């Protein structure tokens, strides 16, 4: 339990820093929790419930000192996509489904942590994650335009949402648009201009930054007061309405096997995407303080947080980027800041729910749109296109499917294409014929450098581990080499990049050795790594090898080409 590592050394100055950070994050988290719950199609109090117990449990089991756990936009969107096709948004069955998603995600994450399966998240390549988050940000922003303008729109992709909005353009509710549009303009202006303005007024940079981060609270307070004072709820402006007060009680998830089966894939995707987002944020912030996080323990920490959210009647959660950055900048020193934030949310749940009743839903929509604007990264498309067309295609497929079909289809297709690209690349590994740089012990690609070679000796460097997917490719490469160079007497496989030789590749090496031996050509190896050699040395391949295993390529060059064995100087 990571808490046993930092709690015994907890000091008074840490307490002060954590309390200040908790106060600031609490102010930021209240409107976000409400907004993301509504984004997920859930009653607003569910967002508050998902922001109390998960923070406490992560403080006990998580390894990041500054990660702030709770509802986030992308996971809320995935929750809505998973439940929207099966239940009516906001219904008891819908809320029950969200609880099952949270509990199932928690169980999956804990089991992945126990069995140290954090590496599975590596199959989500950065271009796929970037494309998915960009597309999700656009879908989230589009889904809030109906709340912002007071017209009913529905759908889980950009095409459905755009079509609904186009049909309803003539029914825009002007008071709602005034409230939502005003809040949106204020939040955008605050993000761009408020901090410099406060600094010019004489405030410190840190104070100005914290006040800027609290702008959503001001928007909530002002629009709530305006709606109450003018009776805009009677004029058709949709408000949050009565929110049940009190702390959440213990809730048991529905135990219907069919429901769990229906939601299993969605829970897995939510778990993996949430884990990748959380670990990325946690590692970035930890590096700034020369700290480290343990990805496998993070699985357990996030799993415990999701279990807590489920049993408290909440929704799936993960580490949020914006909140975590605010927590870091506010000076949080330990995970206790998250526990103190949970206390703040609990107090708000007890004391502030009556005031939330007149909060316009359009204000929450504006808050969501501004928050997710940072997720959209179009320049990443250009950077990826310039560097790797294959990665760009994986990114583009993820974006297009997420925008046009569903978030689940986008992420599944992106992961599938990434794995396919990996298998394709490694199944056709780069290899190069080497020659000696004159007067040195260095060997380079004959196609790139002026080097010395000999017709009876081939030095073939393999730039990939050898496994079942590329074993046959290596056979073909060597056989093509000897068929096109009939004068060859020795072939040396140069193996500095080979970290693994599996059983299939071993059989291919044995076949290569036998075929070369039949053709009067000796097979040698050089620069074989220790762990690879440990496995090879007890095999029949080494015992029957027609040639030798050299420590270095130069040793092979000198032994097989005695006239060139001396290096000048």
Secondary structure as the mmCIF struct_conf table of DSSP 4:
data_model
#
loop_
_struct_conf.conf_type_id
_struct_conf.id
_struct_conf.beg_label_comp_id
_struct_conf.beg_label_asym_id
_struct_conf.beg_label_seq_id
_struct_conf.end_label_comp_id
_struct_conf.end_label_asym_id
_struct_conf.end_label_seq_id
TURN_TY1_P TURN_TY1_P1 UNK A 2 UNK A 2
HELX_RH_AL_P HELX_RH_AL_P1 UNK A 3 UNK A 6
HELX_RH_3T_P HELX_RH_3T_P1 UNK A 7 UNK A 9
HELX_RH_AL_P HELX_RH_AL_P2 UNK A 12 UNK A 39
TURN_TY1_P TURN_TY1_P2 UNK A 40 UNK A 41
BEND BEND1 UNK A 42 UNK A 42
HELX_RH_AL_P HELX_RH_AL_P3 UNK A 44 UNK A 49
TURN_TY1_P TURN_TY1_P3 UNK A 50 UNK A 52
HELX_RH_AL_P HELX_RH_AL_P4 UNK A 53 UNK A 61
BEND BEND2 UNK A 65 UNK A 66
STRN STRN1 UNK A 69 UNK A 70
HELX_RH_AL_P HELX_RH_AL_P5 UNK A 73 UNK A 84
TURN_TY1_P TURN_TY1_P4 UNK A 85 UNK A 86
BEND BEND3 UNK A 87 UNK A 87
TURN_TY1_P TURN_TY1_P5 UNK A 89 UNK A 90
BEND BEND4 UNK A 91 UNK A 91
HELX_RH_AL_P HELX_RH_AL_P6 UNK A 92 UNK A 114
TURN_TY1_P TURN_TY1_P6 UNK A 115 UNK A 116
HELX_RH_3T_P HELX_RH_3T_P2 UNK A 118 UNK A 123
BEND BEND5 UNK A 124 UNK A 124
HELX_RH_AL_P HELX_RH_AL_P7 UNK A 126 UNK A 143
TURN_TY1_P TURN_TY1_P7 UNK A 144 UNK A 144
HELX_RH_AL_P HELX_RH_AL_P8 UNK A 145 UNK A 149
TURN_TY1_P TURN_TY1_P8 UNK A 150 UNK A 150
BEND BEND6 UNK A 156 UNK A 157
HELX_RH_AL_P HELX_RH_AL_P9 UNK A 158 UNK A 167
TURN_TY1_P TURN_TY1_P9 UNK A 168 UNK A 168
HELX_RH_3T_P HELX_RH_3T_P3 UNK A 169 UNK A 171
HELX_RH_AL_P HELX_RH_AL_P10 UNK A 174 UNK A 189
HELX_RH_PI_P HELX_RH_PI_P1 UNK A 190 UNK A 194
HELX_RH_AL_P HELX_RH_AL_P11 UNK A 195 UNK A 200
TURN_TY1_P TURN_TY1_P10 UNK A 201 UNK A 202
HELX_RH_AL_P HELX_RH_AL_P12 UNK A 205 UNK A 213
TURN_TY1_P TURN_TY1_P11 UNK A 214 UNK A 214
HELX_RH_AL_P HELX_RH_AL_P13 UNK A 215 UNK A 230
TURN_TY1_P TURN_TY1_P12 UNK A 231 UNK A 231
HELX_RH_3T_P HELX_RH_3T_P4 UNK A 232 UNK A 235
TURN_TY1_P TURN_TY1_P13 UNK A 236 UNK A 236
STRN STRN2 UNK A 239 UNK A 239
BEND BEND7 UNK A 246 UNK A 246
HELX_LH_PP_P HELX_LH_PP_P1 UNK A 252 UNK A 254
HELX_RH_AL_P HELX_RH_AL_P14 UNK A 257 UNK A 288
TURN_TY1_P TURN_TY1_P14 UNK A 289 UNK A 290
HELX_RH_AL_P HELX_RH_AL_P15 UNK A 295 UNK A 311
TURN_TY1_P TURN_TY1_P15 UNK A 312 UNK A 313
STRN STRN3 UNK A 318 UNK A 319
HELX_RH_AL_P HELX_RH_AL_P16 UNK A 321 UNK A 329
TURN_TY1_P TURN_TY1_P16 UNK A 330 UNK A 331
BEND BEND8 UNK A 334 UNK A 334
TURN_TY1_P TURN_TY1_P17 UNK A 335 UNK A 335
HELX_RH_AL_P HELX_RH_AL_P17 UNK A 336 UNK A 351
TURN_TY1_P TURN_TY1_P18 UNK A 352 UNK A 352
HELX_RH_AL_P HELX_RH_AL_P18 UNK A 353 UNK A 356
TURN_TY1_P TURN_TY1_P19 UNK A 357 UNK A 358
STRN STRN4 UNK A 360 UNK A 360
HELX_RH_AL_P HELX_RH_AL_P19 UNK A 361 UNK A 372
HELX_RH_3T_P HELX_RH_3T_P5 UNK A 373 UNK A 375
TURN_TY1_P TURN_TY1_P20 UNK A 378 UNK A 378
HELX_RH_AL_P HELX_RH_AL_P20 UNK A 379 UNK A 387
HELX_RH_AL_P HELX_RH_AL_P21 UNK A 389 UNK A 404
TURN_TY1_P TURN_TY1_P21 UNK A 405 UNK A 405
HELX_RH_AL_P HELX_RH_AL_P22 UNK A 407 UNK A 427
TURN_TY1_P TURN_TY1_P22 UNK A 428 UNK A 428
STRN STRN5 UNK A 431 UNK A 436
HELX_LH_PP_P HELX_LH_PP_P2 UNK A 437 UNK A 437
TURN_TY1_P TURN_TY1_P23 UNK A 438 UNK A 439
BEND BEND9 UNK A 440 UNK A 441
STRN STRN6 UNK A 443 UNK A 445
TURN_TY1_P TURN_TY1_P24 UNK A 446 UNK A 448
BEND BEND10 UNK A 449 UNK A 449
STRN STRN7 UNK A 452 UNK A 452
STRN STRN8 UNK A 454 UNK A 454
TURN_TY1_P TURN_TY1_P25 UNK A 455 UNK A 456
STRN STRN9 UNK A 457 UNK A 462
BEND BEND11 UNK A 464 UNK A 464
STRN STRN10 UNK A 466 UNK A 466
TURN_TY1_P TURN_TY1_P26 UNK A 468 UNK A 470
HELX_RH_AL_P HELX_RH_AL_P23 UNK A 471 UNK A 484
TURN_TY1_P TURN_TY1_P27 UNK A 486 UNK A 487
STRN STRN11 UNK A 490 UNK A 494
TURN_TY1_P TURN_TY1_P28 UNK A 496 UNK A 497
STRN STRN12 UNK A 501 UNK A 501
HELX_RH_AL_P HELX_RH_AL_P24 UNK A 503 UNK A 518
TURN_TY1_P TURN_TY1_P29 UNK A 519 UNK A 520
STRN STRN13 UNK A 522 UNK A 526
BEND BEND12 UNK A 527 UNK A 527
HELX_RH_AL_P HELX_RH_AL_P25 UNK A 530 UNK A 536
TURN_TY1_P TURN_TY1_P30 UNK A 537 UNK A 538
BEND BEND13 UNK A 539 UNK A 539
HELX_RH_AL_P HELX_RH_AL_P26 UNK A 540 UNK A 544
BEND BEND14 UNK A 546 UNK A 547
STRN STRN14 UNK A 549 UNK A 550
BEND BEND15 UNK A 551 UNK A 552
HELX_RH_AL_P HELX_RH_AL_P27 UNK A 553 UNK A 560
HELX_RH_3T_P HELX_RH_3T_P6 UNK A 562 UNK A 564
#
